[in-house]
Amino acid sequence: MKIHPEILDHWPEVSARLPAGFDLEATARLRGAFTRVREIKNAETLLRLALAYGGLGMSLRETCAWAEAGGIARLSDPSLLERLCKAAPWLGDIVAALIAEQTKVPAGRWAGYRLRALDGTSICHPGADRTTWRLHVGYDLATAQVDQLELTDIGGAENLQRLTYAAGDIVLADRYYARPRDLRPVIDAGADFIVRTGWNSLRLLQANGEPFDLFAALAAQQEQESELTVRIHEGVRVAAPLLLRLVVRRKDPQQVQAEQARLLKAARKQGKQPDPRSLEAAKYILLLTSLPAATFPPADILTLYRFRWQIELALKRFKSLAGLDNLPAKKPELAQAWLYARLIVAIIVEQIGGQVPDSSPSGRTNPKAKPVALASHEDCPEYPLRRHPGTTAVGGCL
C-alpha cells in the first residue's frame, strides 16, 4: 500500500485557493454532505479526504490509512465510501464556485467581442465499452480558463445550450453542435457563433426557402475561400427565417487525401461502402456563422475558428495530465465524487500554472503571417500583448 503524505504539507496552499467567501461547513450541511460529527470532525476534513481519494488517486483503503497516519480521521473504507457518495453534489458546488471565481477576471476582447469555445469529452468507468459520463466545458479564450462546466451521464447530449451567453460573445464549436434548434437561442441572447457543419448536419435552404443544392454550390466556387447565404430549416414555424452565412474553404490536397483515407478506413472497418457525398465533402471546410459579413470576411471567420484548438488542449490536460480518464469507480455517486474532486485539483493546478501556450501544435509556423491580437492595451494596460508569428495571441491579458 502506497501512502501519499505530501498532501499534508500542501493543504494550506490548496485551502488558500478555495473560493473566497465559500463556507465549507454551511454548504456541506445544506447539501447533506456533512450532517453529524463522528469519525469526520468537520467539512474541511471531508474535503481533504475527497481530494486524497479523487485528487491524488488513492484507493478508499489507502485514503483511510493515510488519514489515520496523519491524525486527520479514523474510519473504515465502507464508511468513507458512504460519506463520499453523499458529498458528490457538494463537491460539484465547490467546482462551480471555483469557476465562478475565475470568471470575475475581466475578459479580454477582440473588436468588442468575447471569444469562447464549447466542447465535451467522454469518460468511462472501469470495464465500460461506451460513454458513462460526459463533461461539457465552456472555455474563455482570452483568459485561457474554463468559464462553465457541467457533468452529465450518457444522456447529456452535446448542444450549444450548455453555455449561458451574453451580448458580445462569439462561441466556437465543432460539427456535433450544428443542430437546427440550438442556433437561434444563441442569437436571441445577443451572442454569435461559428460552428463547423457537415454536408448532412442540417437541412439547408436558399434564402427564399427553395431547396439548396450544397454540392452544386460547392462545385461552382472558384476561390479557395468564399461564402454563401443559406437559410436553416428549423423544423418548426418561425416568424422570421434564420439566415446565416456558410463560409467555405477548399482544403489542400494533402488534407483531402488524409480525410478521405480516414473515411475509407472507417467504412472498411464497418463492412460498408463510403458515401460518395462524404468523400466529396471531405474536400471542404464548412462553417456556419451569424457574424455580419461587413465586419467579418470569410478569412477572419476561418482564422477565428482555428482558436477552437485551445479547448482541445484544455480537455487533453484534464484527461491525460490530470488523469480524468482514469475513473476507478462504477457506483454513480462515488464516480461523481471522484470526478468532482479530480476537477477541483485540476482547476487549482491550472490557476497555479498560469496561462498555457497559445499556439496549436500545427507544425512549423509561417514567418510571413500576420499576428492577430485578441486583447488590446486599453483592455489591460499593465500587461503587454503576446504575439507569436504565424499564430494568434489568444490572451493579451493574464
SEVEXRO-683325 format. One record per residue (C-alpha): residue in one letter; y, z, x. Coordinates in Angstrom, 2 decimals. Each point is the difference from the previous one (the first is absolute). Layout:
N
A | Y | Z | X
...
! end
This chain:
398
M | 0.00 | 0.00 | 0.00
K | 3.38 | -1.04 | 1.42
I | 2.98 | 2.20 | -0.82
H | 3.58 | -1.23 | 0.33
P | 2.22 | 2.97 | 0.95
E | 2.96 | -2.22 | 0.82
I | 1.27 | 0.12 | -3.59
L | 0.75 | 3.69 | 0.58
D | 2.62 | -0.94 | 2.56
H | 1.52 | -2.88 | -1.98
W | 0.27 | 1.56 | -3.46
P | 3.67 | 1.04 | 0.54
E | 0.83 | -3.64 | 0.80
V | -1.87 | -1.20 | -3.08
S | 1.59 | 2.58 | -2.31
A | 3.44 | -0.92 | 1.33
R | -0.62 | -3.57 | -1.20
L | -0.86 | 1.00 | -3.56
P | 2.57 | -0.96 | -2.65
A | 3.07 | 2.19 | -0.02
G | 0.14 | 2.11 | -3.14
F | -3.63 | -0.65 | -0.95
D | -1.39 | 3.41 | -1.00
L | -3.66 | -0.03 | 1.02
E | -0.84 | 3.20 | -1.86
A | 1.68 | -0.85 | -3.30
T | -1.24 | -3.60 | -0.14
A | -3.56 | 1.01 | 0.92
R | -0.10 | 2.52 | -2.83
L | 1.59 | -2.44 | -2.43
R | -2.64 | -2.62 | 0.82
G | -2.88 | 2.47 | -0.16
A | -0.82 | -0.49 | 3.66
F | 0.57 | 3.67 | 0.78
T | -0.58 | 2.48 | -2.82
R | -1.18 | 3.23 | 1.61
V | -0.10 | 1.65 | 3.40
R | -3.52 | 0.38 | 1.34
E | -1.34 | -1.69 | 3.13
I | 3.17 | -2.14 | 0.23
K | 3.09 | 2.22 | 0.07
N | 2.77 | -2.49 | -0.79
A | 0.82 | -3.67 | -0.62
E | 0.94 | -0.60 | 3.64
T | -3.51 | 0.99 | 1.09
L | -1.46 | -2.34 | -2.62
L | 2.09 | -2.86 | 1.38
R | -1.11 | 0.78 | 3.56
L | -3.64 | -0.12 | -1.10
A | 0.57 | -3.31 | -1.81
L | 1.66 | -1.54 | 3.06
A | -2.80 | 1.24 | 2.24
Y | -2.58 | -1.59 | -2.29
G | 1.81 | -3.23 | -0.84
G | 2.58 | -0.31 | 2.77
L | -2.20 | 0.87 | 2.99
G | -3.23 | -1.37 | -1.44
M | -1.99 | 3.25 | 0.11
S | -2.95 | 0.51 | -2.30
L | 0.15 | 2.75 | -2.60
R | -2.19 | 2.22 | 2.18
E | 2.08 | -0.68 | 3.11
T | 3.18 | 0.78 | -1.91
C | -1.40 | 3.36 | -1.12
A | -1.15 | 0.85 | 3.53
W | 3.39 | -1.01 | 1.44
A | 1.86 | 2.07 | -2.60
E | -2.12 | 3.09 | 0.70
A | 0.31 | -0.41 | 3.78
G | 3.78 | -0.21 | -0.31
G | 0.32 | 2.90 | -2.40
I | 1.43 | -2.29 | -2.68
A | -2.57 | 0.48 | -2.75
R | -3.62 | 0.95 | -0.49
L | -1.92 | -1.97 | -2.60
S | -3.12 | -2.11 | -0.48
D | -0.01 | -3.79 | -0.12
P | -0.92 | -0.11 | -3.76
S | 2.99 | 2.24 | -0.68
L | 2.25 | -2.23 | 2.12
L | -1.28 | -3.09 | -1.83
E | 0.94 | 1.55 | -3.34
R | 3.48 | 0.96 | 1.25
L | 0.69 | -3.44 | 1.44
C | -1.10 | -1.76 | -3.19
K | 2.50 | 2.07 | -1.99
A | 2.69 | -0.66 | 2.61
A | -0.15 | -3.82 | -0.15
P | 2.91 | -0.50 | -2.49
W | 2.13 | 2.50 | 1.93
L | -0.64 | -1.82 | 3.28
G | 1.07 | -3.19 | -1.79
D | 3.26 | 1.73 | -0.92
I | 0.59 | 0.81 | 3.68
V | -0.53 | -3.66 | 0.92
A | 2.49 | -1.05 | -2.69
A | 2.53 | 2.59 | 1.23
L | -0.34 | -1.22 | 3.60
I | 0.67 | -3.58 | -1.10
A | 2.94 | 1.09 | -2.18
E | 1.46 | 1.77 | 3.04
Q | -0.30 | -3.21 | 2.03
T | 1.82 | -2.06 | -2.60
K | 3.10 | 2.20 | 0.35
V | 0.80 | -1.89 | 3.21
P | 2.51 | -2.77 | -0.88
A | -1.83 | -3.32 | 0.01
G | 1.26 | -2.82 | 2.16
R | 0.96 | -3.11 | -1.92
W | 0.09 | -3.70 | 0.71
A | 2.67 | -2.04 | -1.82
G | 0.28 | 2.86 | -2.47
Y | -3.74 | 0.11 | -0.75
R | -2.66 | 2.59 | 0.74
L | -3.26 | -1.51 | 1.23
R | -3.25 | 1.58 | -1.15
A | -3.65 | -0.98 | 0.22
L | -2.87 | 0.87 | -2.32
D | -3.70 | -0.08 | 0.78
G | -3.23 | 1.83 | -0.70
T | -3.08 | 0.88 | 2.01
S | -3.54 | 0.90 | -1.03
I | -1.85 | 3.15 | 1.03
C | -3.75 | 0.57 | -0.45
H | -1.97 | 3.21 | -0.06
P | -3.14 | 0.29 | 2.19
G | -2.71 | -2.47 | -0.97
A | 2.20 | -1.92 | -2.45
D | -0.16 | -3.80 | 0.04
R | 3.23 | -0.47 | -1.91
T | 3.43 | 1.56 | -0.45
T | 0.00 | 3.65 | -1.07
W | 3.70 | 0.80 | 0.41
R | 3.07 | -2.17 | 0.33
L | 3.18 | 1.03 | 1.77
H | 3.19 | -1.75 | -1.20
V | 2.83 | 0.12 | 2.53
G | 3.68 | -0.90 | -0.26
Y | 1.67 | -0.48 | 3.38
D | 3.71 | -0.04 | 0.86
L | 0.38 | -2.63 | 2.72
A | 3.35 | 1.26 | 1.27
T | -1.09 | 3.61 | 0.57
A | -3.61 | -0.99 | 0.81
Q | -1.27 | 2.76 | -2.28
V | -2.11 | 0.31 | -3.12
D | 2.31 | 0.47 | -2.99
Q | -2.61 | 0.14 | -2.78
L | -3.71 | 0.72 | -0.06
E | -2.66 | 0.23 | -2.68
L | -3.72 | 0.76 | 0.27
T | -2.22 | -1.37 | -2.78
D | -3.68 | -0.51 | -0.61
I | -1.59 | -3.45 | -0.18
G | 1.67 | -0.61 | -3.38
G | 3.48 | 0.08 | 1.51
A | 0.93 | -3.67 | 0.27
E | 2.53 | -1.32 | 2.50
N | 3.18 | -1.06 | -1.80
L | 3.74 | -0.06 | 0.53
Q | 0.55 | 2.84 | -2.47
R | -1.37 | 2.50 | 2.53
L | 3.53 | 0.21 | 1.44
T | 3.19 | 1.29 | -1.57
Y | 2.83 | -2.47 | 0.59
A | 3.77 | 0.22 | 0.26
A | 2.72 | -2.62 | -0.01
G | 0.14 | -1.79 | 3.33
D | -3.69 | 0.42 | 0.88
I | -2.04 | -2.95 | 1.26
V | -3.74 | 0.65 | -0.18
L | -2.46 | -2.04 | 2.08
A | -3.60 | -0.27 | -1.16
D | -3.05 | -2.16 | 0.59
R | -1.81 | -2.23 | -2.48
Y | -1.89 | 2.84 | -1.73
Y | 3.31 | 1.03 | -1.56
A | 0.80 | -3.39 | -1.52
R | -0.70 | 1.08 | -3.59
P | 2.01 | -1.56 | -2.86
R | 0.90 | 3.22 | -1.86
D | 0.95 | 1.94 | 3.15
L | 2.82 | -2.27 | 1.17
R | 2.58 | 0.36 | -2.77
P | 0.17 | 3.86 | 0.14
V | 1.08 | -0.22 | 3.65
I | 2.91 | -2.24 | -0.97
D | 0.83 | 2.21 | -3.00
A | 0.37 | 2.94 | 2.41
G | 2.66 | -1.94 | 1.93
A | -2.33 | -0.76 | 2.94
D | -1.40 | -3.24 | 1.41
F | -3.33 | -1.02 | 1.47
I | -1.66 | -2.38 | 2.41
V | -3.67 | -0.29 | -0.93
R | -2.57 | -2.30 | 1.50
T | -2.03 | -1.94 | -2.53
G | -3.03 | -2.25 | -0.10
W | -0.61 | -3.21 | -1.86
N | -1.82 | 1.87 | -2.82
S | 1.77 | 3.39 | 0.05
L | 2.47 | -0.87 | -2.75
R | 0.43 | -2.61 | -2.67
L | 3.06 | -1.91 | 1.11
L | 2.11 | -2.17 | -2.31
Q | 2.97 | -2.27 | 0.47
A | 3.41 | 1.47 | -0.78
N | -0.10 | -1.65 | -3.45
G | -3.42 | 1.52 | -0.78
E | -2.01 | -3.18 | 0.62
P | -3.22 | 0.16 | 2.07
F | 0.55 | 0.13 | 3.74
D | -2.25 | -1.94 | 2.38
L | 0.10 | 2.18 | 3.13
F | -2.00 | -2.29 | 2.25
A | 2.00 | -3.07 | -0.94
A | 3.18 | 1.93 | 0.74
L | -1.38 | 1.16 | 3.38
A | -1.02 | -3.52 | 0.96
A | 3.49 | -1.25 | -0.79
Q | 1.69 | 2.45 | 2.37
Q | 1.23 | -1.79 | 3.12
E | 1.51 | 2.93 | 1.89
Q | -1.95 | 2.76 | 1.71
E | 1.99 | 2.55 | -2.02
S | 1.15 | -0.65 | -3.56
E | 0.26 | 1.63 | -3.41
L | -0.63 | -0.74 | -3.67
T | 1.21 | 1.66 | -3.20
V | -2.90 | 1.19 | -2.14
R | -0.44 | 1.95 | -3.19
I | -2.60 | 2.78 | -0.25
H | -2.28 | 0.04 | -3.02
E | -0.07 | 3.73 | -0.86
G | -2.46 | -0.21 | -2.87
V | 2.38 | 1.63 | -2.48
R | 3.03 | -1.10 | -1.99
V | 3.20 | 0.63 | 1.95
A | 3.64 | -0.49 | -0.84
A | 0.77 | -1.86 | 3.22
P | -2.40 | -1.82 | 2.33
L | -0.68 | 1.47 | 3.43
L | 1.31 | -2.66 | 2.39
L | -0.81 | 0.54 | 3.67
R | 0.13 | -1.86 | 3.29
L | -3.24 | -1.18 | 1.57
V | 0.59 | -0.24 | 3.75
V | -2.45 | -2.29 | 1.77
R | -0.78 | -0.29 | 3.69
R | -2.49 | -2.38 | 1.55
K | -2.25 | 1.80 | 2.47
D | -0.59 | -1.17 | 3.52
P | -3.24 | -1.99 | 0.52
Q | -1.61 | 2.90 | 1.88
Q | 0.77 | 2.38 | -2.87
V | -1.39 | -2.45 | -2.55
Q | -3.20 | -0.45 | 1.98
A | -0.51 | 3.75 | 0.37
E | 0.58 | 0.70 | -3.70
Q | -2.25 | -2.81 | -1.18
A | -2.72 | 1.18 | 2.38
R | 0.28 | 3.48 | -1.50
L | -0.34 | -1.40 | -3.53
L | -3.03 | -2.10 | 0.97
K | -1.68 | 2.97 | 1.65
A | 0.59 | 2.19 | -3.06
A | -1.40 | -2.69 | -2.30
R | -3.13 | -0.43 | 2.14
K | -0.55 | 3.75 | 0.00
Q | 0.01 | -0.03 | -3.82
G | -2.14 | -3.14 | -0.21
K | 2.79 | -1.99 | -1.66
Q | 2.09 | -3.06 | 0.65
P | 3.67 | 0.74 | 0.71
D | 2.49 | -1.07 | -2.64
P | 1.83 | -3.11 | 1.27
R | 3.24 | 1.41 | -1.39
S | -0.36 | 3.09 | 2.17
L | -0.46 | -2.19 | 3.08
E | 3.11 | -1.97 | -0.92
A | 2.05 | 3.12 | -0.73
A | -1.00 | 1.34 | 3.42
K | 2.50 | -2.44 | 1.47
Y | 2.97 | 1.88 | -1.47
I | 1.68 | 3.37 | -0.19
L | 1.23 | 0.63 | -3.55
L | 2.57 | 2.73 | -0.71
L | 1.50 | 0.92 | -3.35
T | 3.41 | 1.63 | 0.06
S | 2.74 | 1.07 | -2.36
L | 2.69 | -0.04 | 2.70
P | 2.91 | -2.41 | -0.56
A | -0.20 | -3.33 | 1.80
A | 3.71 | 0.05 | 0.87
T | -0.47 | 3.11 | 2.16
F | -3.60 | -0.35 | 1.16
P | -1.12 | -3.49 | 1.06
P | -3.75 | -0.64 | 0.44
A | 0.09 | 0.73 | 3.74
D | 1.41 | 3.48 | -0.68
I | -2.62 | 0.72 | -2.67
L | -2.77 | -0.91 | 2.44
T | 1.58 | 2.12 | 2.72
L | 0.32 | 3.02 | -2.26
Y | -3.60 | -0.26 | -1.14
R | -1.21 | 0.26 | 3.58
F | 1.27 | 3.59 | 0.04
R | -2.85 | 0.92 | -2.35
W | -2.16 | 0.22 | 3.11
Q | 1.56 | 3.40 | 0.70
I | -1.82 | 1.61 | -2.92
E | -3.26 | -1.48 | 1.26
L | 0.60 | 1.82 | 3.27
A | 0.82 | 3.24 | -1.86
L | -3.23 | -0.19 | -2.01
K | -1.93 | -0.72 | 3.18
R | 1.46 | 3.13 | 1.58
F | -0.96 | 2.03 | -3.06
K | -3.55 | -1.30 | -0.09
S | -0.92 | -0.62 | 3.63
L | 2.13 | 2.43 | 2.00
A | 0.35 | 2.79 | -2.57
G | -3.63 | -0.45 | -1.05
L | 0.70 | -0.43 | -3.70
D | -3.05 | -2.25 | -0.31
N | -2.38 | 2.74 | 1.23
L | -0.23 | 1.76 | -3.36
P | -2.94 | 2.46 | 0.23
A | -0.01 | 1.32 | -3.59
K | -1.61 | -1.51 | -3.10
K | 1.10 | 2.57 | -2.58
P | 3.21 | -1.42 | -1.49
E | 2.06 | 3.22 | 0.13
L | -1.03 | 0.75 | 3.58
A | 0.63 | -3.62 | 1.01
Q | 3.52 | 0.22 | -1.44
A | 0.67 | 3.21 | 1.91
W | -1.24 | -1.57 | 3.24
L | 2.09 | -3.14 | -0.49
Y | 3.19 | 1.87 | -0.87
A | -0.46 | 2.35 | 2.97
R | -0.52 | -2.98 | 2.29
L | 3.11 | -1.66 | -1.43
I | 2.08 | 3.13 | 0.60
V | -0.99 | -0.08 | 3.67
A | 0.53 | -3.77 | 0.26
I | 3.50 | 0.17 | -1.51
I | 1.03 | 2.85 | 2.29
V | -1.35 | -1.87 | 3.03
E | 1.99 | -3.08 | -1.06
Q | 3.14 | 2.12 | -0.21
I | -0.59 | 1.51 | 3.43
G | -0.90 | -3.35 | 1.54
G | 3.20 | -1.61 | -1.26
Q | 0.30 | -3.70 | -0.70
V | -2.70 | -2.42 | 0.98
P | 0.55 | -3.43 | 1.60
D | 1.60 | -2.47 | -2.39
S | -1.84 | -3.09 | 1.25
S | -3.18 | -1.30 | -1.55
P | -2.89 | -0.84 | 2.34
S | 0.44 | -3.74 | -0.45
G | -0.28 | -1.05 | 3.59
R | 2.73 | -1.15 | 2.32
T | 3.48 | -0.08 | -1.45
N | 2.39 | -2.90 | 0.00
P | 2.82 | 0.77 | 2.46
K | 2.32 | -2.45 | -1.80
A | -0.44 | 1.61 | -3.41
K | 2.92 | 1.90 | -1.51
P | -0.43 | 3.72 | -0.62
V | 0.87 | 1.22 | -3.49
A | 1.36 | 3.50 | -0.52
L | -0.98 | 1.90 | -3.14
A | 2.55 | 2.77 | 0.47
S | 3.58 | -0.14 | 1.10
H | 2.10 | 2.23 | 2.23
E | 2.00 | 0.89 | -3.09
D | -3.14 | 1.41 | -1.65
C | -0.81 | 2.18 | 2.99
P | 2.74 | -0.13 | 2.64
E | -1.48 | 2.63 | 2.25
Y | -3.14 | -2.05 | 0.69
P | 0.04 | -3.43 | 1.65
L | -1.90 | -2.91 | -1.44
R | -3.36 | -0.75 | 1.56
R | -0.64 | -3.70 | 0.41
H | -3.10 | -1.77 | 1.12
P | -0.08 | -3.68 | 0.97
G | -2.01 | -2.00 | -2.47
T | -0.49 | 2.91 | -2.38
T | 2.15 | 1.96 | -2.41
A | 1.37 | 3.46 | 0.57
V | -1.25 | 1.67 | -3.16
G | 1.65 | 3.34 | 0.63
G | 3.48 | 0.14 | 1.46
C | 0.35 | 3.66 | -0.98
L | -2.60 | 2.55 | 1.01
! end
